[in-house]
Each structure stands twice: as C-alpha cells, then as structure tokens.
Amino acid sequence: MKKIHKILFLFIIGFMAYITIEVCWRGYSFPLMGLCGGIAFVLIDRINNEISWDVDILIQGLIGSLIITFMEFVIGNLSLLGIVETMWDYSNVPLNYKGIICLPFSFVWFLLSVVAVILADCINYYILNEEEIPYYKLFGKTILKFKSK
C-alpha cells in the first residue's frame, strides 16, 4: 500500500506542478495536461529509481525529455484525429512535426526533466525516507550531493 501512496503523492505533485507552470507560461492549461504532468513525473521517478546514481544527469534529463515528447506525440495525434481538444500548435515553431512536437520544446522538456529528477529524489529522500543520499554526476564528476538528514 505504501507504494500506491507514493505513486499517488508524486502524481499529484506532477499534476499540480505542470498545471502551474503552464498557467504561468501561457495563462491557461487543460486537465489532460495535468494528467500528463502527473504521469510523466511518476515515470521519471520510476526510471530514476531503477538506474544507477552514476548515470549522468544529462542522460536522465534526456530520458525524461523522451517520455514527455512521446506523450506530446500521442496526445497531439489524438487531437489531429479529433479525439481530444487541440491544446497546442507548434506549426510556427522551427523543427516541428505536424505541429504536435518540436525540437525546441523537447529541449525545454529536457530541462524540466532534470528538475523533476532532482525534485523526485528530494521527495524520496527527505520526505519518504526511501533512498541513500542522492548525488548527480555531469561528465563523470559529482556536481551535486544532498545533505544528509
């Protein structure tokens, strides 16, 4: 049961964080995007828990970016088919595919994913008391290590 509570807790944080970011960025959001934010945060945490602390933070950010971009691709295609409401249009953004995904926003998702990895580890370590002391490497060097409790 503890695992379900953790997933729900992380989902709610991801849901609220994404909605908040989107409202601050463009003034509005959609509940479906909150669902995507919650799911993405849980998936990023699950993958992060399965890989070594020695995996470069850039790789962890790339994995998160791929997850979010894939979710955008699926939702975007559903909107093109008229199954869900169109929530964004990247047609005017360079390096886009059908206006539903684009490289510049994949880079934004990369940056958000790095923050999500660190936030999830912070929650797991300081609030849920689950992990050893988290640390992050960049090009093989430790760049950040949490303070012990």
Disulfide bonds with the S-S distance in Angstrom:
none
